Amino acid sequence: MKFYTQNGGKRPIRLSKQTRQFAYESLERKYGLDTLKTNSISLDNNENYSAFSALEKYDIAILKIAEEAPIRVCEGEKISGAATLGMAIHHRIPATHAGESICSSISHLTVDFETVLKCGVNTIKRKAEASYKKYKGTEKEAFAKSCLNCLEALEIWHARYLKVLEVLPEYKDNYENLKRVPFEPATNFYEAVQSLWFTFAFIRLCGNWPGIGRIDYLLGNYLKKDLADGTLTIDEAREILSHFFIKGCEWVNGQFIGSGDAQHYQNIVLAGIDENGIEVTNEVTYLVLDILEELGISDFPTTVRLNKNTDEKLLRRVAEVMRYGGGILAVYNEDLIINALVKDGYEEREARKFANDGCWEVQIPGKTFFIYSPFDSLQILQQKTLHGYDTSVDFSNFEELYQKYVLDLHTRVEEIFLDTQKKFANSSVPTKDWRWVEQPPCTIVSLFEQGCIEKGLSYLEGGPIYNVNSPHIGGLADTVNSLYAIKKLIYDEKKLTFAHLLNILKNNWEGEEALRQYVLNRYVYYGNDNDEVDEIATRLLSDFADICTSFNGKCGYRFPAGVSTFGRQLEWSSKRLASPHGRKQGEVLAANASPTPNTDKEGATAIIRSYCKADLSKLATGAALDIKLLPSSVQGEDGLQALVALMKGFAMLGGFFMQPDVVDAALLREAQTHPENYQTLSVRVSGWNARFVTLNKEWQDMVIEQNEH
């Protein structure tokens, strides 16, 4: 069996042969293809179905899923539970009526696994019972009743697994380990891993895609106790935990070619401090890195929280795993992020708990409704500020142009706010007690988000403690470079008039190749540590952040700023005109907060310096920086030290989130030609990883182009 690397290195072997075989079978689609055999549960036999409310239909569906979803026990598995309905892979609740899915599902959240592990689901049930009693006879009764119905469904699904495991002698340990959890608090590491997995599996069996969050924070103390008591060895713990990761590949099927098959938002966060300021890093942190290094599983994109006191041992271990490629590891600068969250109004103890939303945007796990609203800043410049290159447009100086662009940016954010405001029944008067209009049912995730049960409100209707809509600016580097090129050509060098430039751009640079090459090669663009262009990026991000936060308190959401594209530069390309920085109409341009492709000439350090000149603490949900590294640059001891230095520099300079990936573009081209030989080859796409062969040709070409050096 082969677990691919981008650098040709040989992965170490620590796990048993049986566990490695289990991993290989899972990655080779055995269980994903099995999942596709049962797409959904039919509700067609339910009498008077059409007479029920949306919430009642939801409860009926969840109960039927719990009662009828196939039970899967994988050969040799050490933990049990499986999301075995294919429709859930499509972000839908896997239940149909008259052939149609009844409802979409929820993602971009990390649920409250901590309460499940420490207190047990029965604690949540007691809260739900109290809520039902409190709200009976009110408009909130239906949701409170739904909470109890969905908890009953979890009990049914749990009992079905116990019934199967009880009669299988070879799974006696699984049976004993599952008997108490997740309903009672976990008492040891094995129970904790099983409780975490079973809860997670049920949530996604019902179609939702939750993140995992801080797995070492959640599991670390259980392992410490077991190791101290001598009831478990570190090698035994590694075997148990590896099955969590292997079972997380149960939706790998190779059938859905597009933007990749591994984007189910089940991200993991490692290391960093806890709410008391104490470093979390523990044995589980290193076990996760061991497992990722050995198996190369890309389905749990993992981000390591770095700070000014991060131990050299951890930095080195992260570098050792990172250099295998596949984009599995990224890094947060938690010192800056905690500061950003405090600036945005969070208590410091709360801010220290941050994880992500199952992608990379920052949130407080188990307490946050999150949605982001992306837009293309380059199209705003081209279509709004420059009126589609109408040659009558003119600005007397660069400042006038810049201010008009910021005004157009404000209009776009205001449009996002006004659209969000439609979710409220009483949006005319600002108040802390906003009343959400009725939203689709989502009780399963609401059970595991603090605030929902207590308020009698679902996850989508204001239940969580924090409700966030984050406008995300895309095409940042392309906009900045365009503004910079205009500044240089027209106002500094006075090479041509505004009307002349707009006419050239309207004609897609036709007949102006010499000037285009001048613009492409003469100017030093964002990503090369050029203060002149980086000042535009810094100013633009600051102004954008101020625009976003100006809408805080005007409805029931926070509006923190963020920077991302998540691959949308591919779909945006057909709508973009030729750009002032020498790019022709329809080109696929910059990703996230990274430079425009092929404009970064000075290496990774210069890219980081440009990115970090902005006050990223004003962007409370994040700004993603992609760094592509050649395999040759991370080889040997010098390569390891270079990676460590890169991470240190990123944190020291004030970065937010960095996705380094070691990529061999030649290997990607080989995989594009012979996909049958590279089924498990992983690449970082954006907030997720994907097996390269499950990207369509457009996505593959974009990834290859972004990784050409």
HUSUL-V959791 format. One record per residue. RES is the residue in one small letter. PSI is psi in degrees with one decimal (999 if undefined). OMEGA is omega in whole degrees, 0 to 359 (999 if undefined). Layout:
res | psi | omega
RES | PSI | OMEGA
RES | PSI | OMEGA
This chain:
res | psi | omega
m | 144.7 | 184
k | 125.6 | 174
f | 109.1 | 193
y | 151.5 | 172
t | 157.9 | 177
q | -19.8 | 184
n | 6.6 | 178
g | 2.0 | 181
g | 157.3 | 179
k | 125.0 | 181
r | 143.4 | 179
p | 161.5 | 178
i | 116.6 | 176
r | -28.7 | 185
l | 160.9 | 181
s | 159.6 | 179
k | -40.5 | 181
q | -41.8 | 180
t | -40.6 | 178
r | -37.2 | 177
q | -40.1 | 177
f | -44.2 | 179
a | -44.0 | 181
y | -44.9 | 180
e | -39.7 | 180
s | -45.6 | 179
l | -27.0 | 178
e | 17.2 | 166
r | 5.9 | 183
k | -49.2 | 186
y | -30.2 | 176
g | -41.8 | 177
l | -34.7 | 176
d | -38.5 | 179
t | -37.1 | 183
l | -15.5 | 181
k | -29.0 | 177
t | 102.6 | 187
n | -42.7 | 187
s | 175.4 | 176
i | 132.8 | 181
s | 137.6 | 177
l | 13.6 | 186
d | -26.9 | 183
n | 1.0 | 181
n | 117.5 | 182
e | 142.7 | 176
n | 27.5 | 183
y | -42.7 | 184
s | -17.7 | 181
a | -13.1 | 183
f | 155.9 | 173
s | 166.3 | 179
a | -40.2 | 181
l | -37.8 | 178
e | -39.1 | 176
k | -40.3 | 178
y | -47.9 | 181
d | -39.8 | 177
i | -43.0 | 180
a | -46.0 | 181
i | -41.3 | 179
l | -44.5 | 180
k | -37.2 | 176
i | -46.6 | 180
a | -36.2 | 184
e | -29.7 | 192
e | -14.0 | 179
a | 137.5 | 180
p | 139.0 | 174
i | 127.3 | 180
r | 126.7 | 171
v | 109.9 | 182
c | 146.7 | 182
e | 120.3 | 176
g | 5.5 | 183
e | 145.5 | 180
k | -16.9 | 174
i | 153.0 | 190
s | 158.1 | 183
g | 139.2 | 182
a | 142.5 | 175
a | 96.3 | 196
t | 19.0 | 180
l | 120.9 | 189
g | -31.9 | 182
m | -26.7 | 179
a | -26.7 | 179
i | -20.4 | 181
h | 15.3 | 178
h | 38.9 | 177
r | 151.7 | 170
i | 122.1 | 189
p | 61.0 | 175
a | 138.7 | 185
t | 153.7 | 170
h | 127.0 | 185
a | 36.8 | 176
g | -1.2 | 182
e | 140.3 | 174
s | 140.4 | 184
i | -22.9 | 189
c | 149.4 | 169
s | 176.6 | 184
s | -169.2 | 190
i | 140.0 | 171
s | -169.0 | 181
h | 47.1 | 173
l | 154.5 | 169
t | 120.6 | 189
v | 176.9 | 187
d | 72.2 | 177
f | -23.7 | 182
e | -44.3 | 178
t | -39.4 | 179
v | -47.6 | 183
l | -46.5 | 187
k | -32.0 | 187
c | -27.4 | 181
g | 154.2 | 181
v | -27.1 | 178
n | -28.9 | 174
t | -41.5 | 177
i | -38.4 | 179
k | -40.3 | 179
r | -37.8 | 176
k | -40.1 | 180
a | -38.6 | 178
e | -41.8 | 179
a | -38.1 | 179
s | -42.0 | 179
y | -42.1 | 178
k | -41.1 | 182
k | -41.3 | 189
y | 2.5 | 179
k | 132.7 | 182
g | 0.2 | 178
t | 176.7 | 179
e | -12.7 | 180
k | -2.6 | 183
e | -41.1 | 185
a | -42.8 | 179
f | -42.3 | 179
a | -40.6 | 178
k | -38.1 | 178
s | -38.2 | 177
c | -45.1 | 179
l | -39.0 | 179
n | -42.0 | 182
c | -33.5 | 175
l | -36.4 | 175
e | -38.9 | 177
a | -41.8 | 177
l | -41.2 | 178
e | -40.7 | 180
i | -46.1 | 180
w | -40.8 | 178
h | -45.7 | 181
a | -35.3 | 179
r | -40.1 | 178
y | -42.8 | 179
l | -39.0 | 181
k | -40.1 | 179
v | -46.6 | 184
l | -31.2 | 185
e | -30.7 | 184
v | 10.0 | 178
l | 98.3 | 186
p | -35.1 | 183
e | -10.6 | 179
y | 30.4 | 180
k | -41.7 | 180
d | -40.3 | 177
n | -44.4 | 182
y | -48.8 | 182
e | -36.6 | 183
n | -25.1 | 183
l | -11.9 | 188
k | -41.4 | 186
r | -37.3 | 187
v | 152.7 | 7
p | 10.9 | 187
f | -29.4 | 176
e | 160.2 | 179
p | 142.0 | 175
a | 141.7 | 181
t | -12.7 | 179
n | 177.1 | 185
f | -45.2 | 182
y | -46.0 | 178
e | -38.8 | 182
a | -43.7 | 178
v | -42.9 | 179
q | -42.2 | 180
s | -45.0 | 180
l | -47.9 | 182
w | -45.5 | 186
f | -40.9 | 178
t | -46.8 | 178
f | -45.0 | 182
a | -38.6 | 180
f | -41.0 | 180
i | -41.8 | 181
r | -21.0 | 168
l | -35.3 | 180
c | 12.7 | 171
g | -6.7 | 185
n | 156.5 | 182
w | 81.6 | 181
p | 151.5 | 169
g | 164.1 | 179
i | -40.6 | 181
g | -145.5 | 191
r | 82.8 | 188
i | -33.9 | 179
d | -33.4 | 173
y | -40.9 | 182
l | -38.8 | 190
l | -14.8 | 190
g | -45.7 | 183
n | -31.2 | 177
y | -42.2 | 180
l | -40.9 | 178
k | -45.4 | 181
k | -45.2 | 182
d | -39.3 | 178
l | -40.0 | 179
a | -37.4 | 180
d | -14.9 | 183
g | 15.6 | 181
t | -7.3 | 182
l | 142.8 | 174
t | 163.9 | 180
i | -34.2 | 178
d | -39.0 | 177
e | -40.2 | 179
a | -39.8 | 179
r | -41.6 | 178
e | -46.7 | 181
i | -49.3 | 184
l | -32.8 | 180
s | -30.8 | 180
h | -28.3 | 173
f | -46.8 | 182
f | -40.0 | 181
i | -43.8 | 179
k | -23.4 | 176
g | -8.6 | 177
c | 14.3 | 187
e | -10.1 | 177
w | 3.5 | 178
v | 116.9 | 183
n | -13.8 | 177
g | 9.3 | 186
q | -21.1 | 187
f | 94.0 | 183
i | 124.9 | 182
g | -109.7 | 181
s | 16.2 | 174
g | 152.7 | 188
d | 6.1 | 186
a | 20.2 | 187
q | 66.8 | 180
h | 15.1 | 170
y | 32.9 | 179
q | 47.9 | 185
n | 156.7 | 182
i | 145.9 | 176
v | 136.9 | 180
l | 152.0 | 168
a | -166.7 | 184
g | -179.6 | 184
i | 160.0 | 175
d | -173.0 | 184
e | -20.9 | 179
n | 2.7 | 180
g | 12.9 | 181
i | 134.7 | 181
e | 132.8 | 182
v | -32.7 | 188
t | 126.4 | 184
n | -168.6 | 183
e | -34.9 | 180
v | -36.6 | 177
t | -48.5 | 183
y | -30.7 | 176
l | -42.2 | 178
v | -45.5 | 179
l | -38.3 | 175
d | -47.0 | 185
i | -44.4 | 179
l | -38.9 | 180
e | -43.5 | 185
e | -43.3 | 188
l | -18.7 | 179
g | 25.9 | 181
i | 124.2 | 185
s | -0.8 | 187
d | -7.7 | 176
f | 73.2 | 178
p | 130.2 | 191
t | 130.5 | 180
t | 131.7 | 181
v | 127.5 | 178
r | 115.1 | 177
l | 151.7 | 173
n | 179.2 | 185
k | -17.4 | 181
n | 10.5 | 182
t | 132.0 | 184
d | 141.5 | 179
e | -33.6 | 179
k | -43.8 | 180
l | -44.3 | 179
l | -43.5 | 180
r | -41.5 | 181
r | -39.2 | 176
v | -43.7 | 180
a | -39.3 | 180
e | -40.0 | 180
v | -40.3 | 184
m | -34.9 | 188
r | -6.9 | 172
y | -14.9 | 179
g | -166.2 | 182
g | -6.8 | 176
g | 21.7 | 187
i | -32.7 | 184
l | 135.2 | 172
a | 176.0 | 182
v | 141.9 | 169
y | 149.3 | 168
n | 94.5 | 190
e | -27.0 | 178
d | -47.1 | 180
l | -40.9 | 184
i | -42.6 | 178
i | -42.1 | 176
n | -41.9 | 180
a | -41.9 | 181
l | -38.4 | 177
v | -43.4 | 176
k | -32.7 | 183
d | 0.8 | 172
g | 3.6 | 178
y | 146.9 | 170
e | 147.7 | 185
e | -40.5 | 179
r | -37.4 | 178
e | -44.0 | 181
a | -35.5 | 181
r | -18.5 | 182
k | -0.5 | 192
f | 144.9 | 168
a | -138.7 | 175
n | -176.3 | 186
d | 18.0 | 187
g | -2.1 | 172
c | -112.0 | 172
w | -6.9 | 180
e | 138.3 | 188
v | 138.6 | 173
q | 170.6 | 176
i | 115.2 | 187
p | 142.5 | 176
g | 6.9 | 183
k | 2.8 | 194
t | 125.5 | 161
f | 132.3 | 182
f | 135.7 | 169
i | 147.3 | 175
y | 152.8 | 184
s | 95.0 | 185
p | 151.4 | 175
f | 160.2 | 183
d | 108.7 | 182
s | -27.0 | 180
l | -39.4 | 178
q | -35.0 | 177
i | -44.5 | 178
l | -46.6 | 185
q | -45.8 | 189
q | -34.7 | 183
k | -61.7 | 184
t | -42.6 | 183
l | 10.3 | 171
h | 44.3 | 179
g | 26.5 | 180
y | 36.9 | 170
d | 121.1 | 187
t | -5.7 | 175
s | -11.7 | 179
v | 136.3 | 178
d | 151.3 | 177
f | 135.6 | 186
s | -23.7 | 178
n | 170.7 | 184
f | -38.0 | 181
e | -39.5 | 179
e | -43.0 | 176
l | -47.4 | 183
y | -45.2 | 182
q | -37.0 | 176
k | -38.9 | 179
y | -43.5 | 179
v | -37.5 | 177
l | -40.9 | 178
d | -34.3 | 177
l | -42.0 | 177
h | -41.5 | 179
t | -40.1 | 180
r | -43.1 | 179
v | -38.7 | 178
e | -37.2 | 176
e | -39.9 | 177
i | -44.5 | 178
f | -47.1 | 183
l | -35.8 | 177
d | -40.3 | 177
t | -37.1 | 183
q | -23.9 | 180
k | -14.7 | 180
k | -0.2 | 185
f | 141.4 | 181
a | -22.5 | 184
n | 50.8 | 189
s | -0.8 | 183
s | -22.2 | 182
v | 115.7 | 179
p | 134.0 | 181
t | 156.8 | 175
k | -15.8 | 185
d | 56.5 | 179
w | 144.3 | 177
r | 113.7 | 180
w | 144.3 | 171
v | 160.8 | 185
e | 133.0 | 180
q | 167.0 | 178
p | 149.5 | 181
p | 145.6 | 179
c | 45.3 | 189
t | -35.7 | 184
i | -49.4 | 179
v | -29.3 | 180
s | -31.3 | 178
l | -30.0 | 188
f | 24.0 | 173
e | 118.6 | 183
q | 137.9 | 179
g | -34.0 | 186
c | -52.8 | 182
i | -43.7 | 183
e | -41.2 | 182
k | -17.2 | 187
g | 29.4 | 182
l | 141.1 | 182
s | 172.3 | 178
y | -35.7 | 183
l | -4.0 | 185
e | 32.9 | 175
g | 8.0 | 183
g | -47.1 | 183
p | 160.9 | 181
i | -37.6 | 179
y | 136.4 | 178
n | 119.2 | 192
v | 129.9 | 167
n | 113.9 | 187
s | 109.1 | 171
p | 130.9 | 181
h | 120.8 | 179
i | 128.6 | 177
g | 162.0 | 182
g | 26.8 | 186
l | -53.4 | 183
a | -37.3 | 182
d | -39.0 | 177
t | -46.7 | 180
v | -45.8 | 180
n | -36.3 | 177
s | -46.7 | 178
l | -41.2 | 181
y | -43.7 | 180
a | -40.3 | 176
i | -44.5 | 180
k | -45.8 | 183
k | -48.7 | 187
l | -44.3 | 190
i | -46.8 | 189
y | -33.8 | 181
d | -52.5 | 185
e | -17.2 | 179
k | 43.9 | 181
k | -27.1 | 181
l | 167.5 | 180
t | 166.3 | 178
f | -45.3 | 181
a | -40.0 | 180
h | -45.4 | 180
l | -44.6 | 181
l | -36.0 | 177
n | -40.2 | 177
i | -45.1 | 182
l | -38.5 | 179
k | -33.0 | 180
n | 15.4 | 173
n | 38.5 | 178
w | 11.7 | 182
e | 129.0 | 180
g | 6.3 | 182
e | 39.6 | 184
e | -36.1 | 180
a | -44.2 | 178
l | -39.6 | 179
r | -43.1 | 179
q | -34.9 | 176
y | -47.4 | 181
v | -39.5 | 181
l | -38.0 | 191
n | -19.7 | 184
r | -38.6 | 187
y | 144.7 | 180
v | 108.7 | 191
y | 176.9 | 178
y | 133.5 | 180
g | 3.1 | 181
n | 18.0 | 178
d | 40.3 | 177
n | 110.2 | 185
d | -35.5 | 185
e | -45.6 | 180
v | -34.9 | 181
d | -27.7 | 177
e | -33.5 | 177
i | -43.2 | 179
a | -44.1 | 180
t | -46.3 | 181
r | -42.6 | 182
l | -43.7 | 179
l | -38.5 | 179
s | -45.1 | 180
d | -41.1 | 178
f | -44.1 | 179
a | -41.7 | 179
d | -39.5 | 177
i | -47.2 | 182
c | -50.6 | 185
t | -16.3 | 176
s | -16.1 | 179
f | -3.8 | 176
n | 136.7 | 177
g | -6.2 | 180
k | -8.7 | 169
c | -173.4 | 188
g | 17.7 | 179
y | 153.1 | 162
r | 152.2 | 181
f | 60.9 | 178
p | 150.2 | 181
a | 154.7 | 173
g | 168.5 | 179
v | 122.8 | 177
s | 163.3 | 166
t | -32.4 | 183
f | 41.1 | 178
g | -1.2 | 182
r | -14.6 | 177
q | -22.0 | 177
l | -49.1 | 180
e | -28.5 | 179
w | -24.9 | 189
s | -39.0 | 183
s | -17.4 | 182
k | -5.2 | 183
r | 143.5 | 175
l | 176.6 | 173
a | 147.0 | 184
s | 152.3 | 182
p | -22.0 | 181
h | 26.1 | 167
g | 3.5 | 181
r | 144.1 | 182
k | 163.8 | 181
q | 133.4 | 174
g | 0.7 | 179
e | 146.0 | 175
v | 121.4 | 190
l | -140.3 | 196
a | 147.9 | 175
a | 137.5 | 173
n | -132.7 | 178
a | 23.6 | 184
s | 164.6 | 181
p | 159.0 | 170
t | 136.3 | 182
p | 135.4 | 176
n | 14.9 | 173
t | -15.8 | 180
d | 113.4 | 186
k | -10.6 | 190
e | 8.8 | 175
g | 177.5 | 187
a | -38.2 | 182
t | -40.7 | 179
a | -37.5 | 177
i | -47.1 | 181
i | -40.8 | 180
r | -43.1 | 178
s | -48.3 | 182
y | -40.6 | 186
c | -5.7 | 177
k | -25.3 | 176
a | 153.7 | 174
d | 87.3 | 185
l | -9.4 | 176
s | -9.0 | 176
k | -4.3 | 183
l | 85.2 | 193
a | -16.7 | 176
t | -14.6 | 170
g | 163.4 | 175
a | 113.4 | 188
a | 130.4 | 176
l | 123.2 | 177
d | 130.2 | 177
i | 120.6 | 180
k | 129.5 | 184
l | 137.3 | 176
l | 143.2 | 176
p | -37.3 | 182
s | -23.7 | 183
s | -10.7 | 183
v | 14.6 | 181
q | 148.6 | 173
g | -173.2 | 181
e | -38.2 | 179
d | -39.3 | 179
g | -41.2 | 177
l | -46.2 | 181
q | -34.3 | 178
a | -40.5 | 178
l | -42.6 | 178
v | -44.8 | 180
a | -37.2 | 179
l | -44.3 | 180
m | -42.5 | 178
k | -45.5 | 181
g | -40.2 | 178
f | -45.3 | 180
a | -43.1 | 183
m | -36.3 | 184
l | -9.2 | 176
g | 33.1 | 175
g | 168.2 | 179
f | -64.5 | 184
f | 128.8 | 182
m | 132.5 | 179
q | 87.0 | 176
p | 142.5 | 175
d | 131.5 | 176
v | 114.8 | 189
v | 133.8 | 173
d | 104.2 | 183
a | -32.6 | 179
a | -38.1 | 178
l | -38.2 | 178
l | -39.3 | 178
r | -37.3 | 176
e | -42.1 | 179
a | -31.6 | 178
q | -34.6 | 180
t | -36.7 | 184
h | 67.5 | 184
p | -28.1 | 182
e | -21.4 | 181
n | -2.2 | 187
y | 44.6 | 186
q | -29.6 | 184
t | 5.7 | 181
l | 122.3 | 186
s | 147.1 | 173
v | 154.2 | 173
r | 127.8 | 180
v | -54.5 | 176
s | -105.4 | 176
g | 3.1 | 180
w | 165.5 | 171
n | 158.6 | 176
a | 144.5 | 167
r | 124.8 | 190
f | -37.0 | 184
v | -12.3 | 177
t | 3.7 | 171
l | 141.7 | 175
n | 174.7 | 188
k | -37.4 | 178
e | -46.3 | 179
w | -41.6 | 179
q | -45.7 | 181
d | -39.3 | 179
m | -44.9 | 180
v | -42.0 | 179
i | -46.1 | 181
e | -39.8 | 180
q | -17.9 | 182
n | 5.9 | 173
e | 135.1 | 182
h | 999 | 999
